Amino acid sequence: MPHEKSDLYARRRERFFDRVKEGVALLFATPEQHLSWDGTYRYRPDPDFFYLTGFGEPGSVAVLDAGKRVYRLFVRPKDRERETWEGRRAGVKGAVKAHGADEAFEVGELEKRLPDLIRGAGTLHYALGLDERKDLLVTSILNRFRREPRVPLRGPVAVCDVTDVIHEMRLRKEPEEIALMEKAAAITVAAHEEARGLARPGRWEYEVEAAINGRFRRLGASGPSYETIVASGANATTLHYVENDRRIEEGDLVLIDAGCEYEGYAADITRTFPASGRFTPEQEAVYRVVLSALHAATSKVRPGGRFQDVHDAAVDVLVDGLLELGLLEGKRKKVLEKGTYTRFYMHRTSHWLGMDVHDRGRYHDAAGEWRLFEPGMVLTVEPGLYIRPDEKKVPPAFLGIGVRIEDDVLVTEDGHRVLTAAAPKSVEAMCERGERRSARSAGAVTSKAGRVPKVSKPGA
């Protein structure tokens, strides 16, 4: 497996060299972040750096010479005492032998060696503005070249943002990446199922959060790919609610938005269900609208389809539902033109998914048009409706209802595949109690939503 992974990163570097054609690319690993004065957060490698190197140690620097097709690494030196406290280091020899570098040096030599490594390049591929200290190092070297008029090789005359190329590469997932995302999805599905059995009236949101994060780790994930959301009752109307400190009550809806990270790749699933096992008529009506929007939006994910089409399809269904339920009034066309529906649906329907939960890659092409889907792209589809408890001119029974349903979707050669299809989402499944759910097949495919039930308007 290590050899296969090394080959994977080597292939990526070759593709990177083909794309940039000439010049030298400079990438810095993410620095460690302090948790306290003498402690750090658990280290997560920078995805761009890791995508091309597979090297996960902090303090590292990669120098990739596209013209010579040479890959160099600057790494922390071997240090027996520090390794006893903090873990093993690859060192210079390990960077070459185990991680495929053509050459490696101790990171303390960077300032001395870097000028000569980039001097012969016409272009420096570097992301200015991400780190002020790194920028100072790079600009000081470029200024030094300007003061050397008699030196034949005066260094790069252009600086290009290296992340644009890497993010385009990351946008189209390779088979190895898709396999990891499938594993991340499967672990997350299992965690959601456990959480739904636990999230009953009387439980605390943080108990459910602990169960989710614990299942992630027990099944081999490194942990959550973002802060786990367990939002009961009116908390579900706050999009990024993470306090998770309320006791779940009878009659609550519980919105769980949680995903794990597995070997560097993220999952992102949201499910909403009644804590007591039964929707109120108003809760079910809102849920069915959102579920119908999910199916409509997902149907737009196919090669050649526009990214914007997914959002438009969701909005069309949500607006129809809001009008039918009496939550909005007026002509459909005017509601869409004025965007009055954003009182209840204020976010986009999708984002890219991959090494980051909001993965990198542009949403528009070079001409400014919404980009078209291609096989290998992975995105979320996550419509929702959020009726805040202080919302005006809303029937009281709808106040405090928040519903979001989210799947992870892969664009395939002939359409799409829902990576999270094993997580139930039908109305009937959301009302099942834990005993019945335990008998469900792990690969069961959920049914499509039925028609939105009519709910009587006030005074009808």
Secondary structure, DSSP 8 states (H G I E B T S, - for coil): -HHHHHHHHHHHHHHHHHHH-SSEEEEE-----EEETTEE------HHHHHHH----TT-EEEEETTTTEEEEEE----HHHHHHH----HHHHHHHTT--SEEEEGGGHHHHHHHHHTT-SEEE--TTS-HHHHHHHHHHHHHHHT-TTSS----SEEE-HHHHHHHHHHS--HHHHHHHHHHHHHHHHHHHHHHHH--TT-BHHHHHHHHHHHHHHTT--EESS--EEEEGGGGGSTT------B--TT-EEEEEE-EEETTEE--EEEEEETTS---HHHHHHHHHHHHHHHHHHTT-STT-BHHHHHHHHHHHHHHHHHHTTSS-S-HHHHHHHTGGGGT--S-S--B-SSSSS--S-SB-TTSSB-B--TT-EEEE--EEE--TT-SSS-GGGTT-EEE-BEEEEE-SSSEEETTTTS--SHHHHT--HHHHTTS-TT--------------TT-
